[in-house]
Amino acid sequence: MGRTRKPAVIDARNRKALTEFFSKGGQALLPLLELVEQTQSAVDEVIDVVGRAAIEAILLLSAEQVAGPKVQGQGYGKVIYINHCPAN
């Protein structure tokens, strides 16, 4: 088995050397920039999906508080549940 490397920590001592490396070879920044962009897109997608699921859950719980538990085809007061299809 291979040896596990400890992650590098950037502090004041090696920050200057890293800044010089990137300023001399700007091409080294491109893969890092692409990785940051991909990560941002993935995080945005997760926030979107989780946010929509949370809002849907809140609305369903609120409807259940007002109308009572769902029983297909039966209405409670002015609220009737019809054609409920769970989202995929």
VEXGU-88136 format. One record per residue: residue number from 1; x, y, z of N, C-alpha, C, O in turn; residue in three letters. Coordinates in pm, whole numbers, padded with zeros to 5 digits, always signed. Example, Ala and Ser with C-alpha at 12.3 -4.5 7.8 and 13.67 -1.06 7.14 Angstrom:
@rokol:1, n_u:+01319, n_v:-00569, n_w:+00780, ca_u:+01230, ca_v:-00450, ca_w:+00780, c_u:+01320, c_v:-00330, c_w:+00780, o_u:+01424, o_v:-00332, o_w:+00846, loke:ALA;
@rokol:2, n_u:+01285, n_v:-00225, n_w:+00708, ca_u:+01367, ca_v:-00106, ca_w:+00714, c_u:+01290, c_v:+00003, c_w:+00787, o_u:+01341, o_v:+00114, o_w:+00804, loke:SER;
% end
This chain:
@rokol:1, n_u:+00083, n_v:-00118, n_w:+00000, ca_u:+00000, ca_v:+00000, ca_w:+00000, c_u:+00088, c_v:+00125, c_w:+00000, o_u:+00198, o_v:+00126, o_w:+00054, loke:MET;
@rokol:2, n_u:+00034, n_v:+00229, n_w:-00063, ca_u:+00108, ca_v:+00355, ca_w:-00069, c_u:+00095, c_v:+00434, c_w:+00060, o_u:+00001, o_v:+00416, o_w:+00138, loke:GLY;
@rokol:3, n_u:+00190, n_v:+00519, n_w:+00080, ca_u:+00190, ca_v:+00603, ca_w:+00198, c_u:+00094, c_v:+00721, c_w:+00179, o_u:+00090, o_v:+00780, o_w:+00072, loke:ARG;
@rokol:4, n_u:+00019, n_v:+00754, n_w:+00279, ca_u:-00074, ca_v:+00866, ca_w:+00272, c_u:-00001, c_v:+00995, c_w:+00304, o_u:+00068, o_v:+01006, o_w:+00405, loke:THR;
@rokol:5, n_u:-00018, n_v:+01094, n_w:+00215, ca_u:+00045, ca_v:+01224, ca_w:+00237, c_u:-00046, c_v:+01312, c_w:+00319, o_u:-00168, o_v:+01308, o_w:+00304, loke:ARG;
@rokol:6, n_u:+00013, n_v:+01391, n_w:+00405, ca_u:-00063, ca_v:+01489, ca_w:+00480, c_u:-00093, c_v:+01607, c_w:+00388, o_u:-00010, o_v:+01641, o_w:+00303, loke:LYS;
@rokol:7, n_u:-00210, n_v:+01669, n_w:+00402, ca_u:-00240, ca_v:+01785, ca_w:+00317, c_u:-00146, c_v:+01902, c_w:+00348, o_u:-00106, o_v:+01923, o_w:+00462, loke:PRO;
@rokol:8, n_u:-00114, n_v:+01977, n_w:+00243, ca_u:-00028, ca_v:+02094, ca_w:+00262, c_u:-00108, c_v:+02206, c_w:+00324, o_u:-00226, o_v:+02225, o_w:+00293, loke:ALA;
@rokol:9, n_u:-00044, n_v:+02279, n_w:+00412, ca_u:-00108, ca_v:+02392, ca_w:+00478, c_u:-00035, c_v:+02518, c_w:+00432, o_u:+00087, o_v:+02528, o_w:+00440, loke:VAL;
@rokol:10, n_u:-00116, n_v:+02613, n_w:+00383, ca_u:-00056, ca_v:+02739, ca_w:+00337, c_u:-00061, c_v:+02837, c_w:+00452, o_u:-00167, o_v:+02869, o_w:+00506, loke:ILE;
@rokol:11, n_u:+00057, n_v:+02885, n_w:+00489, ca_u:+00064, ca_v:+02986, ca_w:+00595, c_u:+00154, c_v:+03099, c_w:+00546, o_u:+00195, o_v:+03101, o_w:+00430, loke:ASP;
@rokol:12, n_u:+00183, n_v:+03191, n_w:+00633, ca_u:+00260, ca_v:+03310, ca_w:+00595, c_u:+00397, c_v:+03273, c_w:+00539, o_u:+00449, o_v:+03345, o_w:+00453, loke:ALA;
@rokol:13, n_u:+00456, n_v:+03163, n_w:+00584, ca_u:+00591, ca_v:+03127, ca_w:+00538, c_u:+00592, c_v:+03082, c_w:+00393, o_u:+00684, o_v:+03117, o_w:+00319, loke:ARG;
@rokol:14, n_u:+00491, n_v:+03005, n_w:+00350, ca_u:+00496, ca_v:+02955, ca_w:+00212, c_u:+00398, c_v:+03025, c_w:+00119, o_u:+00394, o_v:+02993, o_w:+00000, loke:ASN;
@rokol:15, n_u:+00319, n_v:+03120, n_w:+00169, ca_u:+00225, ca_v:+03193, ca_w:+00084, c_u:+00298, c_v:+03275, c_w:-00021, o_u:+00255, o_v:+03283, o_w:-00136, loke:ARG;
@rokol:16, n_u:+00409, n_v:+03336, n_w:+00019, ca_u:+00485, ca_v:+03420, ca_w:-00075, c_u:+00540, c_v:+03334, c_w:-00189, o_u:+00533, o_v:+03375, o_w:-00305, loke:LYS;
@rokol:17, n_u:+00594, n_v:+03219, n_w:-00158, ca_u:+00648, ca_v:+03130, ca_w:-00261, c_u:+00537, c_v:+03083, c_w:-00356, o_u:+00558, o_v:+03074, o_w:-00476, loke:ALA;
@rokol:18, n_u:+00422, n_v:+03054, n_w:-00302, ca_u:+00309, ca_v:+03011, ca_w:-00385, c_u:+00262, c_v:+03125, c_w:-00475, o_u:+00231, o_v:+03102, o_w:-00592, loke:LEU;
@rokol:19, n_u:+00257, n_v:+03245, n_w:-00422, ca_u:+00218, ca_v:+03362, ca_w:-00502, c_u:+00316, c_v:+03383, c_w:-00616, o_u:+00275, o_v:+03411, o_w:-00729, loke:THR;
@rokol:20, n_u:+00443, n_v:+03370, n_w:-00589, ca_u:+00545, ca_v:+03386, ca_w:-00694, c_u:+00531, c_v:+03278, c_w:-00800, o_u:+00543, o_v:+03306, o_w:-00919, loke:GLU;
@rokol:21, n_u:+00507, n_v:+03154, n_w:-00758, ca_u:+00491, ca_v:+03043, ca_w:-00853, c_u:+00375, c_v:+03070, c_w:-00948, o_u:+00389, o_v:+03054, o_w:-01069, loke:PHE;
@rokol:22, n_u:+00261, n_v:+03110, n_w:-00892, ca_u:+00144, ca_v:+03134, ca_w:-00976, c_u:+00160, c_v:+03259, c_w:-01063, o_u:+00107, o_v:+03262, o_w:-01174, loke:PHE;
@rokol:23, n_u:+00230, n_v:+03360, n_w:-01015, ca_u:+00247, ca_v:+03482, ca_w:-01096, c_u:+00342, c_v:+03458, c_w:-01213, o_u:+00329, o_v:+03522, o_w:-01317, loke:SER;
@rokol:24, n_u:+00438, n_v:+03367, n_w:-01198, ca_u:+00531, ca_v:+03338, ca_w:-01307, c_u:+00469, c_v:+03245, c_w:-01410, o_u:+00493, o_v:+03260, o_w:-01530, loke:LYS;
@rokol:25, n_u:+00390, n_v:+03151, n_w:-01365, ca_u:+00328, ca_v:+03055, ca_w:-01457, c_u:+00177, c_v:+03061, c_w:-01443, o_u:+00117, o_v:+02977, o_w:-01376, loke:GLY;
@rokol:26, n_u:+00117, n_v:+03159, n_w:-01507, ca_u:-00027, ca_v:+03178, ca_w:-01496, c_u:-00108, c_v:+03058, c_w:-01544, o_u:-00222, o_v:+03039, o_w:-01502, loke:GLY;
@rokol:27, n_u:-00049, n_v:+02976, n_w:-01631, ca_u:-00119, ca_v:+02858, ca_w:-01681, c_u:-00147, c_v:+02757, c_w:-01570, o_u:-00238, o_v:+02676, o_w:-01581, loke:GLN;
@rokol:28, n_u:-00070, n_v:+02762, n_w:-01463, ca_u:-00091, ca_v:+02671, ca_w:-01351, c_u:-00222, c_v:+02701, c_w:-01279, o_u:-00276, o_v:+02614, o_w:-01211, loke:ALA;
@rokol:29, n_u:-00271, n_v:+02822, n_w:-01293, ca_u:-00396, ca_v:+02861, ca_w:-01227, c_u:-00521, c_v:+02810, c_w:-01299, o_u:-00626, o_v:+02795, o_w:-01237, loke:LEU;
@rokol:30, n_u:-00511, n_v:+02785, n_w:-01430, ca_u:-00628, ca_v:+02747, ca_w:-01507, c_u:-00696, c_v:+02620, c_w:-01456, o_u:-00818, o_v:+02621, o_w:-01439, loke:LEU;
@rokol:31, n_u:-00625, n_v:+02510, n_w:-01430, ca_u:-00693, ca_v:+02391, ca_w:-01378, c_u:-00758, c_v:+02417, c_w:-01241, o_u:-00865, o_v:+02365, o_w:-01211, loke:PRO;
@rokol:32, n_u:-00692, n_v:+02498, n_w:-01160, ca_u:-00747, ca_v:+02531, ca_w:-01029, c_u:-00875, c_v:+02614, c_w:-01044, o_u:-00972, o_v:+02591, o_w:-00973, loke:LEU;
@rokol:33, n_u:-00875, n_v:+02707, n_w:-01136, ca_u:-00993, ca_v:+02790, ca_w:-01163, c_u:-01109, c_v:+02704, c_w:-01214, o_u:-01223, o_v:+02724, o_w:-01173, loke:LEU;
@rokol:34, n_u:-01080, n_v:+02610, n_w:-01304, ca_u:-01183, ca_v:+02520, ca_w:-01356, c_u:-01243, c_v:+02436, c_w:-01244, o_u:-01364, o_v:+02415, o_w:-01240, loke:GLU;
@rokol:35, n_u:-01159, n_v:+02388, n_w:-01154, ca_u:-01206, ca_v:+02309, ca_w:-01041, c_u:-01299, c_v:+02392, c_w:-00951, o_u:-01402, o_v:+02342, o_w:-00906, loke:LEU;
@rokol:36, n_u:-01262, n_v:+02516, n_w:-00926, ca_u:-01345, ca_v:+02604, ca_w:-00843, c_u:-01480, c_v:+02627, c_w:-00912, o_u:-01584, o_v:+02626, o_w:-00845, loke:VAL;
@rokol:37, n_u:-01480, n_v:+02649, n_w:-01043, ca_u:-01605, ca_v:+02672, ca_w:-01116, c_u:-01695, c_v:+02549, c_w:-01111, o_u:-01815, o_v:+02561, o_w:-01090, loke:GLU;
@rokol:38, n_u:-01638, n_v:+02430, n_w:-01129, ca_u:-01715, ca_v:+02306, ca_w:-01123, c_u:-01774, c_v:+02285, c_w:-00984, o_u:-01889, o_v:+02244, o_w:-00969, loke:GLN;
@rokol:39, n_u:-01694, n_v:+02313, n_w:-00883, ca_u:-01740, ca_v:+02298, ca_w:-00746, c_u:-01854, c_v:+02395, c_w:-00717, o_u:-01952, o_v:+02357, o_w:-00653, loke:THR;
@rokol:40, n_u:-01843, n_v:+02517, n_w:-00764, ca_u:-01948, ca_v:+02616, ca_w:-00743, c_u:-02078, c_v:+02571, c_w:-00810, o_u:-02185, o_v:+02586, o_w:-00751, loke:GLN;
@rokol:41, n_u:-02069, n_v:+02516, n_w:-00930, ca_u:-02188, ca_v:+02466, ca_w:-00999, c_u:-02252, c_v:+02352, c_w:-00921, o_u:-02375, o_v:+02347, o_w:-00908, loke:SER;
@rokol:42, n_u:-02171, n_v:+02262, n_w:-00869, ca_u:-02224, ca_v:+02148, ca_w:-00793, c_u:-02292, c_v:+02196, c_w:-00665, o_u:-02398, o_v:+02147, o_w:-00628, loke:ALA;
@rokol:43, n_u:-02231, n_v:+02291, n_w:-00597, ca_u:-02289, ca_v:+02345, ca_w:-00473, c_u:-02420, c_v:+02416, c_w:-00504, o_u:-02517, o_v:+02401, o_w:-00430, loke:VAL;
@rokol:44, n_u:-02424, n_v:+02493, n_w:-00612, ca_u:-02547, ca_v:+02562, ca_w:-00651, c_u:-02659, c_v:+02461, c_w:-00678, o_u:-02774, o_v:+02483, o_w:-00639, loke:ASP;
@rokol:45, n_u:-02626, n_v:+02351, n_w:-00744, ca_u:-02726, ca_v:+02249, ca_w:-00775, c_u:-02778, c_v:+02183, c_w:-00647, o_u:-02899, o_v:+02160, o_w:-00634, loke:GLU;
@rokol:46, n_u:-02689, n_v:+02153, n_w:-00554, ca_u:-02731, ca_v:+02094, ca_w:-00427, c_u:-02822, c_v:+02189, c_w:-00350, o_u:-02925, o_v:+02147, o_w:-00297, loke:VAL;
@rokol:47, n_u:-02786, n_v:+02316, n_w:-00345, ca_u:-02868, ca_v:+02415, ca_w:-00274, c_u:-03005, c_v:+02424, c_w:-00340, o_u:-03106, o_v:+02434, o_w:-00270, loke:ILE;
@rokol:48, n_u:-03011, n_v:+02422, n_w:-00472, ca_u:-03138, ca_v:+02429, ca_w:-00544, c_u:-03227, c_v:+02309, c_w:-00510, o_u:-03344, o_v:+02327, o_w:-00478, loke:ASP;
@rokol:49, n_u:-03172, n_v:+02189, n_w:-00518, ca_u:-03250, ca_v:+02068, ca_w:-00492, c_u:-03297, c_v:+02062, c_w:-00347, o_u:-03414, o_v:+02034, o_w:-00320, loke:VAL;
@rokol:50, n_u:-03207, n_v:+02089, n_w:-00253, ca_u:-03242, ca_v:+02085, ca_w:-00111, c_u:-03343, c_v:+02195, c_w:-00078, o_u:-03437, o_v:+02172, o_w:-00001, loke:VAL;
@rokol:51, n_u:-03325, n_v:+02312, n_w:-00134, ca_u:-03418, ca_v:+02422, ca_w:-00110, c_u:-03558, c_v:+02389, c_w:-00157, o_u:-03656, o_v:+02414, o_w:-00087, loke:GLY;
@rokol:52, n_u:-03569, n_v:+02334, n_w:-00278, ca_u:-03700, ca_v:+02298, ca_w:-00332, c_u:-03765, c_v:+02188, c_w:-00248, o_u:-03885, o_v:+02193, o_w:-00221, loke:ARG;
@rokol:53, n_u:-03687, n_v:+02089, n_w:-00206, ca_u:-03741, ca_v:+01981, ca_w:-00123, c_u:-03789, c_v:+02034, c_w:+00012, o_u:-03892, o_v:+01991, o_w:+00062, loke:ALA;
@rokol:54, n_u:-03714, n_v:+02126, n_w:+00069, ca_u:-03753, ca_v:+02183, ca_w:+00198, c_u:-03883, c_v:+02263, c_w:+00185, o_u:-03971, o_v:+02253, o_w:+00270, loke:ALA;
@rokol:55, n_u:-03894, n_v:+02342, n_w:+00079, ca_u:-04016, ca_v:+02421, ca_w:+00058, c_u:-04135, c_v:+02328, c_w:+00036, o_u:-04243, o_v:+02351, o_w:+00091, loke:ILE;
@rokol:56, n_u:-04117, n_v:+02222, n_w:-00044, ca_u:-04226, ca_v:+02127, ca_w:-00067, c_u:-04269, c_v:+02059, c_w:+00063, o_u:-04388, o_v:+02043, o_w:+00088, loke:GLU;
@rokol:57, n_u:-04173, n_v:+02021, n_w:+00146, ca_u:-04205, ca_v:+01957, ca_w:+00274, c_u:-04282, c_v:+02053, c_w:+00366, o_u:-04378, o_v:+02013, o_w:+00432, loke:ALA;
@rokol:58, n_u:-04241, n_v:+02178, n_w:+00368, ca_u:-04310, ca_v:+02278, ca_w:+00451, c_u:-04453, c_v:+02297, c_w:+00403, o_u:-04546, o_v:+02304, o_w:+00484, loke:ILE;
@rokol:59, n_u:-04472, n_v:+02305, n_w:+00272, ca_u:-04607, ca_v:+02322, ca_w:+00217, c_u:-04695, c_v:+02202, c_w:+00247, o_u:-04812, o_v:+02218, o_w:+00281, loke:LEU;
@rokol:60, n_u:-04640, n_v:+02081, n_w:+00234, ca_u:-04718, ca_v:+01961, ca_w:+00264, c_u:-04756, c_v:+01954, c_w:+00411, o_u:-04869, o_v:+01920, o_w:+00445, loke:LEU;
@rokol:61, n_u:-04662, n_v:+01987, n_w:+00499, ca_u:-04692, ca_v:+01986, ca_w:+00642, c_u:-04796, c_v:+02092, c_w:+00676, o_u:-04884, o_v:+02068, o_w:+00758, loke:LEU;
@rokol:62, n_u:-04786, n_v:+02207, n_w:+00614, ca_u:-04882, ca_v:+02313, ca_w:+00638, c_u:-05022, c_v:+02271, c_w:+00591, o_u:-05120, o_v:+02294, o_w:+00660, loke:SER;
@rokol:63, n_u:-05030, n_v:+02209, n_w:+00473, ca_u:-05159, ca_v:+02162, ca_w:+00421, c_u:-05218, c_v:+02055, c_w:+00512, o_u:-05339, o_v:+02052, o_w:+00535, loke:ALA;
@rokol:64, n_u:-05133, n_v:+01968, n_w:+00565, ca_u:-05182, ca_v:+01864, ca_w:+00655, c_u:-05235, c_v:+01923, c_w:+00785, o_u:-05332, o_v:+01871, o_w:+00841, loke:GLU;
@rokol:65, n_u:-05173, n_v:+02028, n_w:+00833, ca_u:-05222, ca_v:+02094, ca_w:+00955, c_u:-05359, c_v:+02156, c_w:+00932, o_u:-05445, o_v:+02153, o_w:+01020, loke:GLN;
@rokol:66, n_u:-05379, n_v:+02213, n_w:+00813, ca_u:-05506, ca_v:+02279, ca_w:+00782, c_u:-05614, c_v:+02176, c_w:+00751, o_u:-05726, o_v:+02187, o_w:+00801, loke:VAL;
@rokol:67, n_u:-05582, n_v:+02076, n_w:+00667, ca_u:-05682, ca_v:+01985, ca_w:+00614, c_u:-05685, c_v:+01850, c_w:+00682, o_u:-05778, o_v:+01771, o_w:+00660, loke:ALA;
@rokol:68, n_u:-05587, n_v:+01821, n_w:+00764, ca_u:-05578, ca_v:+01688, ca_w:+00823, c_u:-05498, c_v:+01597, c_w:+00733, o_u:-05457, o_v:+01637, o_w:+00624, loke:GLY;
@rokol:69, n_u:-05475, n_v:+01475, n_w:+00779, ca_u:-05395, ca_v:+01382, ca_w:+00699, c_u:-05463, c_v:+01350, c_w:+00565, o_u:-05586, o_v:+01352, o_w:+00555, loke:PRO;
@rokol:70, n_u:-05382, n_v:+01321, n_w:+00464, ca_u:-05434, ca_v:+01292, ca_w:+00331, c_u:-05502, c_v:+01156, c_w:+00328, o_u:-05447, o_v:+01057, o_w:+00376, loke:LYS;
@rokol:71, n_u:-05622, n_v:+01152, n_w:+00270, ca_u:-05691, ca_v:+01028, ca_w:+00238, c_u:-05739, c_v:+01047, c_w:+00095, o_u:-05824, o_v:+01132, o_w:+00068, loke:VAL;
@rokol:72, n_u:-05686, n_v:+00967, n_w:+00005, ca_u:-05712, ca_v:+00988, ca_w:-00138, c_u:-05862, c_v:+00983, c_w:-00168, o_u:-05933, o_v:+00891, o_w:-00127, loke:GLN;
@rokol:73, n_u:-05908, n_v:+01086, n_w:-00241, ca_u:-06045, ca_v:+01092, ca_w:-00285, c_u:-06142, c_v:+01149, c_w:-00183, o_u:-06260, o_v:+01166, o_w:-00213, loke:GLY;
@rokol:74, n_u:-06094, n_v:+01179, n_w:-00064, ca_u:-06183, ca_v:+01235, ca_w:+00037, c_u:-06143, c_v:+01379, c_w:+00065, o_u:-06025, o_v:+01413, o_w:+00062, loke:GLN;
@rokol:75, n_u:-06242, n_v:+01462, n_w:+00091, ca_u:-06214, ca_v:+01601, ca_w:+00121, c_u:-06244, c_v:+01631, c_w:+00266, o_u:-06328, o_v:+01566, o_w:+00329, loke:GLY;
@rokol:76, n_u:-06177, n_v:+01728, n_w:+00317, ca_u:-06199, ca_v:+01774, ca_w:+00453, c_u:-06229, c_v:+01922, c_w:+00445, o_u:-06141, o_v:+02003, o_w:+00417, loke:TYR;
@rokol:77, n_u:-06351, n_v:+01958, n_w:+00470, ca_u:-06386, ca_v:+02099, ca_w:+00460, c_u:-06377, c_v:+02144, c_w:+00317, o_u:-06437, o_v:+02082, o_w:+00229, loke:GLY;
@rokol:78, n_u:-06305, n_v:+02251, n_w:+00292, ca_u:-06294, ca_v:+02306, ca_w:+00157, c_u:-06172, c_v:+02253, c_w:+00081, o_u:-06150, o_v:+02290, o_w:-00035, loke:LYS;
@rokol:79, n_u:-06092, n_v:+02167, n_w:+00146, ca_u:-05970, ca_v:+02118, ca_w:+00083, c_u:-05990, c_v:+01974, c_w:+00039, o_u:-06029, o_v:+01890, o_w:+00120, loke:VAL;
@rokol:80, n_u:-05964, n_v:+01945, n_w:-00089, ca_u:-05977, ca_v:+01810, ca_w:-00142, c_u:-05845, c_v:+01775, c_w:-00211, o_u:-05796, o_v:+01851, o_w:-00294, loke:ILE;
@rokol:81, n_u:-05788, n_v:+01660, n_w:-00176, ca_u:-05667, ca_v:+01611, ca_w:-00241, c_u:-05708, c_v:+01529, c_w:-00362, o_u:-05780, o_v:+01431, o_w:-00348, loke:TYR;
@rokol:82, n_u:-05663, n_v:+01568, n_w:-00481, ca_u:-05692, ca_v:+01490, ca_w:-00601, c_u:-05566, c_v:+01478, c_w:-00684, o_u:-05479, o_v:+01566, o_w:-00683, loke:ILE;
@rokol:83, n_u:-05559, n_v:+01367, n_w:-00757, ca_u:-05449, ca_v:+01344, ca_w:-00852, c_u:-05312, c_v:+01376, c_w:-00793, o_u:-05232, o_v:+01444, o_w:-00856, loke:ASN;
@rokol:84, n_u:-05286, n_v:+01328, n_w:-00675, ca_u:-05155, ca_v:+01352, ca_w:-00615, c_u:-05054, c_v:+01254, c_w:-00674, o_u:-05070, o_v:+01133, o_w:-00661, loke:HIS;
@rokol:85, n_u:-04952, n_v:+01306, n_w:-00739, ca_u:-04844, ca_v:+01225, ca_w:-00794, c_u:-04715, c_v:+01272, c_w:-00730, o_u:-04677, o_v:+01388, o_w:-00748, loke:CYS;
@rokol:86, n_u:-04647, n_v:+01186, n_w:-00656, ca_u:-04520, ca_v:+01229, ca_w:-00595, c_u:-04419, c_v:+01269, c_w:-00701, o_u:-04408, o_v:+01205, o_w:-00806, loke:PRO;
@rokol:87, n_u:-04346, n_v:+01373, n_w:-00673, ca_u:-04241, ca_v:+01420, ca_w:-00767, c_u:-04128, c_v:+01321, c_w:-00767, o_u:-04094, o_v:+01262, o_w:-00665, loke:ALA;
@rokol:88, n_u:-04069, n_v:+01302, n_w:-00885, ca_u:-03955, ca_v:+01209, ca_w:-00897, c_u:-03828, c_v:+01281, c_w:-00874, o_u:-03721, o_v:+01220, o_w:-00880, loke:ASN;
% end
